[in-house]
Amino acid sequence: MASKGAVALLVFGIIQGLLYEGKASRELHLVKAEVKKEVGVTIYTVHFNADEHPTVFWRNGPRIVIPDEQHEVNIVFVGRVGEASLRTQGQEEVVSVFLDVESMYYDVHFKQQPGRSAEVEVNVPTSGITFSHAPDVIYQYGEAVKETFSVPKQTTNYKISSVHWQLIAVDDYANPQKVNEFSDVADGGSARAPITELKHLENETSVGAQMYLATDKQDYEGLLTVLVTVESTEDASPVSAVDEGHKFFIRRADHAEPFPPGFIGFISNGLTRGRECSVGGPCAVACIAVGDGLRSMRLWVRDRSGVETEVDTTPYNVNLGYVMYSEFPVPSPSSSGVTNYVCRATSDDTSAENVVSVIFKA
């Protein structure tokens, strides 16, 4: 079980289907994960049930797997039953698969380079979590948000190892407006953290907490994600861990959306900044945009004189509603150094850009 403070952070995310008022909940459930070893080939598969066709993509380490001669990606979804698979001929780092619906997602991490075929029922223990509030977090101006949750202590073949939250909120006081990111990792021990624990709750069968979001001090509107990581306790399981993420929106009652109309901002994190590639080797530029009605993302390269040229590449796009992730394969320069790229995101009625630098090493 995670620490008292970490488990308490479950409060804002572990809710099945956190959508706007009047919308139906969209649920996603893992059923089974398996690995099949054939001569020169490894096949990773996850089986799931869902209320809608999920967004699915595979990763090799931190990078998205783009189908090619060595990687075949397939998904079958009929009714509410689905199956996603990756067939690979390569020596992968750590394979994981991301499945996302409107309100939640799973990230299933397979064990590194499995030596044999195996399968396991995926029994994630967080399905028993309960909350005191209805799906959305909607508050009156000047009102603090308080929430109570509880989670069963007992698990089957899994143990909770960590709980983390991230809040992506618009800074209305900045000119121009920008995205602020808060998380328990970066802000959990500081006075500026917007989420704190008021009371720890625990009995023989469950653990929980009453939490406080400081919307009485400042407006915090945007997207909140809570990530619960559970580790497998079965040696024979092909799965090492499962991340269960829950997303919902915080907004003031007098606002129709969690983000201002026409707003686009960019997130800068480990996926998008500080990338290093080898000269002559494969490389990709990643960009994450946040806003309402996001439609597309395109990439330019900027030379030392400031002249920009659009990169002739086909991006891998993941549009999660208010968040769009794009990864652009880019050609390698002929020499080492820093190359600056410009991501431009477009919504229904506006556009915005962000500069991403990549270090190419010889």
Backbone hydrogen bonds, N-H to C=O, Kabsch-Sander energy under -0.5 kcal/mol:
donor,donor_aa,acceptor,acceptor_aa,energy
7,V,3,S,-3.0
8,A,4,K,-1.6
9,L,5,G,-0.7
9,L,6,A,-1.1
10,L,7,V,-1.9
11,V,8,A,-1.5
12,F,9,L,-0.8
13,G,10,L,-1.9
14,I,10,L,-1.8
15,I,13,G,-2.5
17,G,15,I,-0.7
19,L,17,G,-0.8
23,K,20,Y,-2.1
27,E,25,S,-0.6
29,H,49,N,-3.1
31,V,47,H,-2.7
32,K,47,H,-1.3
33,A,120,V,-2.4
34,E,45,T,-2.7
35,V,118,A,-3.4
36,K,43,I,-2.6
38,E,36,K,-0.5
38,E,41,V,-3.0
40,G,38,E,-0.5
41,V,38,E,-1.5
42,T,88,T,-2.5
43,I,36,K,-2.8
44,Y,42,T,-0.5
44,Y,86,L,-2.7
45,T,34,E,-2.5
46,V,84,A,-2.4
47,H,32,K,-3.3
48,F,82,G,-2.2
49,N,29,H,-2.7
50,A,80,R,-2.2
51,D,27,E,-2.1
55,T,100,D,-2.7
57,F,98,F,-1.8
59,R,96,S,-2.8
60,N,63,R,-2.9
61,G,59,R,-0.6
61,G,94,V,-2.6
63,R,60,N,-1.5
65,V,58,W,-2.8
66,I,64,I,-0.6
68,D,71,H,-1.6
71,H,68,D,-0.5
72,E,87,R,-2.8
73,V,71,H,-0.5
74,N,85,S,-2.3
76,V,83,E,-2.7
78,V,81,V,-2.6
81,V,78,V,-2.2
82,G,48,F,-3.0
83,E,76,V,-2.4
84,A,46,V,-2.4
85,S,74,N,-2.8
86,L,44,Y,-2.5
87,R,72,E,-3.0
88,T,42,T,-2.7
88,T,86,L,-0.6
89,Q,70,Q,-2.0
92,E,90,G,-1.0
96,S,59,R,-1.9
97,V,108,V,-1.9
98,F,57,F,-3.0
99,L,106,Y,-2.8
100,D,55,T,-2.4
101,V,104,M,-2.7
105,Y,245,G,-2.7
106,Y,99,L,-2.5
107,D,243,D,-2.3
108,V,97,V,-2.6
109,H,107,D,-0.6
109,H,241,A,-2.7
110,F,95,V,-2.7
110,F,108,V,-0.6
111,K,238,P,-3.0
118,A,35,V,-2.4
120,V,33,A,-2.6
122,V,31,V,-1.9
123,N,121,E,-1.0
124,V,122,V,-0.7
127,S,124,V,-1.0
128,G,125,P,-1.0
129,I,126,T,-1.7
130,T,150,S,-2.3
132,S,148,T,-1.7
137,V,249,F,-1.6
138,I,136,D,-0.8
139,Y,251,R,-1.7
142,G,215,T,-0.6
143,E,140,Q,-2.3
145,V,213,L,-1.8
146,K,144,A,-0.5
147,E,211,M,-1.6
149,F,209,A,-2.0
150,S,130,T,-1.7
151,V,207,V,-2.6
153,K,205,T,-2.7
157,N,155,T,-0.5
159,K,231,E,-2.0
161,S,229,T,-2.9
162,S,229,T,-1.4
164,H,227,L,-2.8
166,Q,225,T,-2.7
167,L,182,F,-2.9
168,I,166,Q,-0.5
168,I,223,L,-3.0
169,A,167,L,-0.7
169,A,180,N,-2.5
170,V,221,E,-1.4
171,D,178,K,-3.1
172,D,170,V,-1.1
174,A,171,D,-0.9
178,K,171,D,-0.8
180,N,169,A,-3.5
182,F,167,L,-2.3
184,D,165,W,-1.4
187,D,183,S,-3.0
188,G,184,D,-1.3
190,S,187,D,-1.9
193,A,190,S,-1.1
196,T,212,Y,-2.3
198,L,210,Q,-2.8
199,K,210,Q,-1.6
201,L,208,G,-2.5
203,N,206,S,-2.5
207,V,151,V,-2.3
208,G,201,L,-3.5
209,A,149,F,-1.2
210,Q,199,K,-2.6
211,M,147,E,-3.2
211,M,209,A,-0.5
212,Y,196,T,-2.7
213,L,145,V,-2.7
214,A,194,P,-2.4
214,A,212,Y,-0.5
215,T,213,L,-2.5
217,K,214,A,-1.0
218,Q,214,A,-1.4
222,G,250,I,-1.8
223,L,168,I,-2.0
224,L,248,F,-2.7
225,T,166,Q,-2.9
226,V,246,H,-2.1
227,L,164,H,-3.7
228,V,226,V,-0.5
228,V,244,E,-2.5
229,T,162,S,-2.7
229,T,227,L,-0.5
230,V,228,V,-0.5
230,V,242,V,-2.6
231,E,159,K,-2.8
232,S,240,S,-2.1
233,T,157,N,-2.3
235,D,233,T,-0.6
237,S,234,E,-1.0
240,S,109,H,-2.5
241,A,109,H,-1.3
242,V,230,V,-2.7
243,D,107,D,-2.8
244,E,228,V,-3.1
244,E,242,V,-0.5
245,G,105,Y,-2.5
245,G,243,D,-0.6
246,H,226,V,-2.2
247,K,103,S,-2.7
248,F,224,L,-2.0
250,I,222,G,-2.5
251,R,137,V,-2.0
253,A,139,Y,-2.9
255,H,252,R,-2.0
263,F,260,P,-2.0
265,G,290,V,-2.8
267,I,288,I,-2.4
269,N,267,I,-0.6
272,T,269,N,-1.0
273,R,269,N,-2.3
275,R,357,S,-0.6
277,C,359,I,-2.8
279,V,361,K,-2.8
281,G,278,S,-2.3
285,V,328,F,-2.5
287,C,326,S,-2.4
288,I,267,I,-0.5
289,A,324,M,-2.5
290,V,265,G,-3.2
291,G,322,Y,-2.2
292,D,263,F,-1.0
294,L,321,G,-0.5
295,R,346,T,-3.5
296,S,346,T,-1.6
298,R,344,R,-2.1
300,W,342,V,-2.2
301,V,309,T,-2.7
302,R,340,N,-2.9
303,D,301,V,-0.5
303,D,307,V,-2.6
306,G,303,D,-1.9
309,T,301,V,-2.3
311,V,299,L,-2.4
313,T,311,V,-1.5
316,Y,327,E,-2.7
317,N,315,P,-0.7
318,V,325,Y,-3.1
320,L,318,V,-0.7
320,L,323,V,-3.4
322,Y,320,L,-1.2
324,M,289,A,-2.5
325,Y,318,V,-2.9
326,S,287,C,-2.5
327,E,316,Y,-1.9
328,F,285,V,-3.3
330,V,283,C,-2.3
337,G,360,F,-2.5
339,T,358,V,-2.6
340,N,302,R,-0.7
341,Y,356,V,-3.1
342,V,300,W,-2.9
343,C,341,Y,-0.5
343,C,354,N,-3.1
344,R,298,R,-2.6
345,A,352,A,-2.5
346,T,296,S,-2.4
347,S,350,T,-2.9
348,D,293,G,-0.5
352,A,345,A,-2.0
354,N,343,C,-2.0
356,V,341,Y,-2.8
358,V,339,T,-2.5
359,I,275,R,-2.6
360,F,337,G,-3.3
360,F,358,V,-0.6
361,K,277,C,-3.0
361,K,359,I,-0.5
